[in-house]
Amino acid sequence: MLQVQQKISLKNKTTIRLGGITPCYVKIKSKQDILDFVELNDKLHIPFKVLGGGSNLIIADESICKELPFGVLDIDIADELTAAPCMPEENLPPLVQKYLENKHTNFTRLHVGAGYKIPKLLQYCKENGLTGLEGLVGIPCRVGGTVSMNAGAYQTEINDVLSQVEIFHKKYGILTLTLENMELSYRKSAFYYNDTLLQDYIILGADFIFPVIEKSIVSEKMQKNLQTKKNTQPVQALTAGCVFKNPCNEKGEKISAGLLLDKAGLKDIHAGGMRFSEVHASFLENTGNGKTKDAIELLSIAKDKILTLFNIQLEEEVKIWI
């Protein structure tokens, strides 16, 4: 049954603990809930934004507006995880193609609901020797969000093993899109149907194809990446994750946004209760009483300074709802 609440604070729904009052909060726990929501939305006449695990997100709070001008749809379809052996087929994800070229023959297809938590998925991968997403260890998000932004870290991206995406679109209903209907790039995903770019879709689930290798190797990769993360990122702080995409230099090579911010002297710069981390400058930390206006101010200061010093235009990786 569709769960609907009114006048709900979103502060504790985000990992950075920023967020104001939404007029309507709807939790989606099944595909039937999506269909029921369509009828409700026609009556409410307000726009809705899709919330997943609440990471990679900064939402306006009372420092910007008394009440948010949109409702929130919380996609929590988390009970779907089915696995099956997979034979090679056409139009495969890049990592699978690479393993096939090396004569690897053992693959597993995994269907996962959009609300399934990434840490839980990675635990499953570790227990079953499924390789490809070890770089996402330590990221507190859900499958839908990682697919939407083609999340990645440590030479890993979702598109390495992504095979299909199941989405809902108000005009077309529930669709299953394969790789030829996707455009996956750095921290961005786009989906097409009948050669039309889809807007305002909702991700319901995803299919992945994983090479199956020794469990110990998967575990070691995750352990190494997690230790690196603990050594270089403020994992205990209230953050939204890395706030800026890594830009390209004049040669078209990716360079670290965090390194640029560090060189610009932005580590530990404060605005109210927000600051750029002293551990990694591309992380905004809420020190406990931060406000969204402070976060926006720091983002603006950083972009202006990097443009002035290095002639590089930084682009936010974090989503901003205002």
Wavefront OBJ file of the C-alpha trace (Angstrom):
o trace
v 0.000 0.000 0.000
v 1.242 3.451 -0.931
v 2.723 5.301 2.056
v 2.046 9.054 1.960
v 3.102 11.627 4.562
v 2.680 15.394 4.593
v 4.970 18.154 5.881
v 7.993 15.898 6.413
v 11.508 17.204 7.120
v 14.160 15.820 4.785
v 17.110 16.705 7.023
v 17.589 13.160 8.284
v 16.923 11.683 4.851
v 20.281 12.900 3.498
v 23.800 11.838 4.477
v 24.911 15.481 4.842
v 21.895 16.254 7.076
v 20.568 19.144 4.986
v 16.953 19.380 3.894
v 13.780 21.307 4.589
v 10.066 20.519 4.790
v 8.492 18.816 1.790
v 4.706 19.158 1.338
v 4.378 15.477 0.412
v 6.608 12.464 1.001
v 5.720 9.213 -0.782
v 7.495 5.907 -0.186
v 7.565 3.444 -3.087
v 8.159 -0.160 -2.054
v 6.777 -1.991 -5.108
v 5.932 -1.543 -8.778
v 2.261 -1.419 -7.842
v 3.039 1.586 -5.639
v 4.365 3.375 -8.721
v 1.081 2.846 -10.559
v -0.882 4.033 -7.510
v 1.364 7.093 -7.271
v 0.474 8.144 -10.824
v -3.169 8.523 -9.793
v -2.193 10.439 -6.646
v 0.150 12.753 -8.560
v -2.617 13.714 -10.980
v -4.616 14.997 -7.999
v -1.822 16.795 -6.138
v -0.596 19.011 -9.009
v 2.923 19.458 -7.597
v 6.243 18.337 -9.068
v 8.076 15.434 -7.449
v 11.763 14.624 -7.153
v 13.117 11.107 -6.728
v 15.052 10.299 -3.553
v 17.210 7.232 -3.072
v 19.650 6.721 -0.242
v 20.148 10.459 0.294
v 23.844 10.612 -0.588
v 25.243 12.891 -3.329
v 22.457 15.354 -2.527
v 22.075 18.831 -1.033
v 18.490 19.997 -0.416
v 17.259 23.498 0.432
v 16.317 24.027 4.083
v 14.770 26.823 6.159
v 17.800 29.014 5.452
v 16.551 29.242 1.848
v 12.790 28.606 1.904
v 10.044 27.931 4.450
v 8.757 24.924 2.525
v 10.115 23.096 -0.503
v 8.199 23.653 -3.759
v 8.171 19.935 -4.584
v 7.183 16.572 -3.188
v 9.598 13.682 -2.738
v 9.326 10.144 -4.041
v 11.416 7.719 -1.976
v 12.223 4.674 -4.132
v 12.683 1.849 -1.633
v 12.178 -1.232 -3.811
v 14.747 -3.245 -1.904
v 13.444 -6.810 -1.812
v 14.550 -7.780 -5.321
v 17.786 -9.704 -5.805
v 17.817 -12.687 -8.110
v 20.871 -14.397 -9.568
v 21.319 -16.783 -12.488
v 24.261 -18.148 -14.487
v 24.799 -16.116 -17.634
v 25.989 -17.234 -21.055
v 27.804 -14.729 -23.312
v 25.485 -12.658 -25.473
v 25.619 -9.607 -27.702
v 26.062 -6.032 -26.523
v 27.776 -6.835 -23.241
v 29.142 -4.445 -20.594
v 32.823 -3.485 -21.056
v 34.230 -5.536 -18.170
v 32.420 -8.644 -19.374
v 33.801 -8.155 -22.886
v 37.302 -7.861 -21.442
v 36.947 -11.099 -19.495
v 35.530 -12.886 -22.541
v 38.543 -11.811 -24.587
v 40.679 -13.524 -21.934
v 38.663 -16.747 -22.371
v 36.804 -16.391 -19.074
v 33.627 -18.501 -19.065
v 31.971 -18.057 -15.667
v 29.474 -15.182 -15.396
v 26.433 -14.391 -13.246
v 23.496 -12.129 -14.088
v 22.037 -10.303 -11.104
v 18.718 -8.438 -11.058
v 18.563 -5.922 -8.203
v 15.782 -3.570 -7.056
v 16.476 0.171 -7.156
v 16.222 0.499 -3.380
v 18.777 -2.215 -2.671
v 21.641 -0.762 -0.656
v 25.062 -0.802 -2.299
v 26.883 -2.054 0.841
v 24.489 -5.015 0.948
v 24.987 -5.678 -2.779
v 28.764 -5.579 -2.377
v 28.543 -8.040 0.508
v 26.671 -10.401 -1.817
v 29.341 -9.903 -4.478
v 32.098 -10.655 -1.971
v 30.384 -13.831 -0.758
v 29.874 -15.085 -4.317
v 33.052 -13.908 -6.053
v 31.357 -11.376 -8.327
v 33.867 -8.796 -9.542
v 33.342 -5.363 -11.069
v 32.023 -3.055 -8.360
v 34.763 -3.263 -5.728
v 35.457 0.473 -6.139
v 32.036 1.356 -4.700
v 32.897 -0.039 -1.278
v 32.042 2.385 1.508
v 29.490 4.346 -0.527
v 26.190 4.616 1.443
v 23.750 4.697 -1.453
v 21.220 2.558 -3.291
v 21.305 0.865 -6.674
v 18.949 3.347 -8.367
v 21.100 6.344 -7.492
v 24.345 4.705 -8.552
v 22.845 3.798 -11.926
v 21.353 7.262 -12.397
v 24.728 8.968 -11.966
v 26.891 6.102 -13.275
v 28.676 6.185 -9.933
v 32.282 5.137 -9.723
v 35.522 5.165 -7.771
v 38.951 3.521 -7.952
v 38.762 2.745 -11.681
v 35.266 1.293 -11.251
v 31.984 2.550 -12.739
v 28.501 1.090 -12.727
v 28.539 0.869 -16.526
v 31.390 -1.675 -16.315
v 28.856 -4.388 -15.449
v 25.440 -2.812 -16.111
v 23.375 -4.789 -18.612
v 19.753 -3.596 -18.354
v 17.713 -0.989 -16.525
v 14.046 -1.222 -15.584
v 12.362 2.165 -15.413
v 8.935 3.723 -15.108
v 7.884 6.545 -17.422
v 4.480 8.175 -17.119
v 3.908 8.076 -20.884
v 5.302 4.618 -21.652
v 4.775 2.725 -18.393
v 7.320 0.174 -17.181
v 10.184 -0.334 -19.645
v 13.226 -2.588 -19.742
v 16.092 -0.870 -21.538
v 19.213 -2.645 -22.764
v 22.637 -1.150 -23.453
v 21.739 0.092 -26.919
v 19.146 2.340 -25.249
v 21.619 3.810 -22.751
v 24.239 6.527 -22.916
v 26.620 6.153 -19.993
v 29.377 8.684 -19.378
v 31.320 10.202 -16.490
v 28.851 10.577 -13.596
v 25.915 10.648 -15.989
v 23.354 8.264 -17.452
v 20.830 8.881 -20.208
v 18.113 6.521 -21.428
v 16.287 6.382 -24.749
v 13.058 4.806 -25.979
v 12.158 4.808 -29.660
v 15.196 7.081 -30.212
v 13.716 9.660 -27.814
v 15.670 10.865 -24.790
v 13.557 10.092 -21.735
v 12.941 12.728 -19.072
v 11.398 12.337 -15.609
v 11.836 8.579 -15.480
v 12.060 6.528 -12.286
v 14.563 3.684 -12.005
v 12.931 0.548 -10.575
v 15.764 -1.951 -10.890
v 18.851 -2.974 -12.811
v 20.493 -6.082 -14.241
v 24.245 -6.596 -13.916
v 26.530 -9.199 -15.448
v 29.498 -10.096 -13.255
v 32.542 -12.210 -14.028
v 32.829 -14.851 -11.304
v 36.329 -15.148 -9.824
v 37.928 -16.268 -6.577
v 36.067 -14.862 -3.579
v 39.325 -13.993 -1.867
v 40.349 -11.717 -4.750
v 37.072 -9.770 -4.589
v 37.427 -9.461 -0.819
v 41.027 -8.237 -1.081
v 40.101 -5.593 -3.667
v 37.290 -4.281 -1.474
v 39.488 -4.272 1.621
v 42.235 -2.343 -0.194
v 39.794 0.231 -1.595
v 38.079 0.680 1.763
v 41.402 1.273 3.507
v 42.385 3.832 0.875
v 39.035 5.567 1.372
v 39.518 5.684 5.140
v 43.008 7.123 4.676
v 42.034 9.837 2.196
v 38.377 10.751 2.802
v 36.359 12.005 5.818
v 34.365 8.786 6.141
v 33.120 9.573 9.674
v 31.872 13.088 8.843
v 28.417 14.174 7.641
v 28.990 14.634 3.907
v 27.217 14.114 0.601
v 30.273 12.463 -0.904
v 32.586 14.187 -3.360
v 30.885 17.461 -4.353
v 32.777 18.255 -7.582
v 33.437 16.195 -10.688
v 37.068 15.803 -11.662
v 37.627 18.275 -14.537
v 39.838 17.811 -17.601
v 43.053 19.701 -18.255
v 44.074 21.236 -21.582
v 45.108 17.786 -22.855
v 41.699 16.332 -22.045
v 43.096 14.338 -19.120
v 41.109 14.003 -15.878
v 42.635 15.871 -12.939
v 41.624 15.770 -9.297
v 39.128 18.414 -8.194
v 40.261 17.795 -4.624
v 43.870 18.541 -5.538
v 42.875 21.816 -7.222
v 40.861 22.848 -4.169
v 43.771 21.943 -1.919
v 46.201 24.020 -4.017
v 43.726 26.907 -3.838
v 43.859 26.813 -0.029
v 40.242 25.734 0.443
v 40.778 22.899 2.911
v 38.977 23.580 6.203
v 37.388 26.820 4.908
v 34.163 27.465 6.882
v 30.838 29.129 6.229
v 28.560 28.849 9.229
v 28.340 25.182 10.194
v 29.678 23.942 6.843
v 33.284 23.496 5.772
v 35.471 21.896 3.133
v 37.084 18.884 4.767
v 40.640 19.154 6.014
v 41.091 15.534 4.885
v 39.846 15.894 1.293
v 38.932 19.339 -0.023
v 36.235 18.093 -2.423
v 34.069 16.970 0.505
v 31.685 19.395 2.202
v 31.186 18.573 5.871
v 28.256 19.493 8.048
v 29.842 20.099 11.446
v 26.489 19.666 13.165
v 24.482 22.836 12.641
v 25.193 23.530 8.969
v 22.642 25.175 6.697
v 22.091 24.819 2.961
v 22.834 28.501 2.314
v 26.289 27.946 3.845
v 26.902 24.936 1.614
v 25.869 26.887 -1.497
v 28.132 29.766 -0.469
v 31.142 27.450 -0.160
v 30.449 25.818 -3.520
v 30.289 29.260 -5.151
v 33.524 30.402 -3.469
v 35.315 27.258 -4.641
v 34.133 27.519 -8.250
v 35.093 31.196 -8.463
v 38.541 30.621 -6.983
v 39.393 27.641 -9.196
v 38.258 29.567 -12.266
v 40.393 32.556 -11.250
v 43.522 30.596 -10.344
v 43.487 27.792 -12.909
v 40.979 28.872 -15.575
v 39.028 25.667 -14.914
v 35.266 25.594 -14.519
v 34.317 23.103 -11.811
v 31.014 21.269 -12.136
v 29.090 19.880 -9.192
v 28.826 16.121 -8.907
v 26.410 16.510 -6.009
v 22.776 17.168 -6.929
v 21.284 20.399 -5.561
v 17.533 20.660 -4.936
v 16.406 24.232 -4.372
l 1 2 3 4 5 6 7 8 9 10 11 12 13 14 15 16 17 18 19 20 21 22 23 24 25 26 27 28 29 30 31 32 33 34 35 36 37 38 39 40 41 42 43 44 45 46 47 48 49 50 51 52 53 54 55 56 57 58 59 60 61 62 63 64 65 66 67 68 69 70 71 72 73 74 75 76 77 78 79 80 81 82 83 84 85 86 87 88 89 90 91 92 93 94 95 96 97 98 99 100 101 102 103 104 105 106 107 108 109 110 111 112 113 114 115 116 117 118 119 120 121 122 123 124 125 126 127 128 129 130 131 132 133 134 135 136 137 138 139 140 141 142 143 144 145 146 147 148 149 150 151 152 153 154 155 156 157 158 159 160 161 162 163 164 165 166 167 168 169 170 171 172 173 174 175 176 177 178 179 180 181 182 183 184 185 186 187 188 189 190 191 192 193 194 195 196 197 198 199 200 201 202 203 204 205 206 207 208 209 210 211 212 213 214 215 216 217 218 219 220 221 222 223 224 225 226 227 228 229 230 231 232 233 234 235 236 237 238 239 240 241 242 243 244 245 246 247 248 249 250 251 252 253 254 255 256 257 258 259 260 261 262 263 264 265 266 267 268 269 270 271 272 273 274 275 276 277 278 279 280 281 282 283 284 285 286 287 288 289 290 291 292 293 294 295 296 297 298 299 300 301 302 303 304 305 306 307 308 309 310 311 312 313 314 315 316 317 318 319 320 321 322
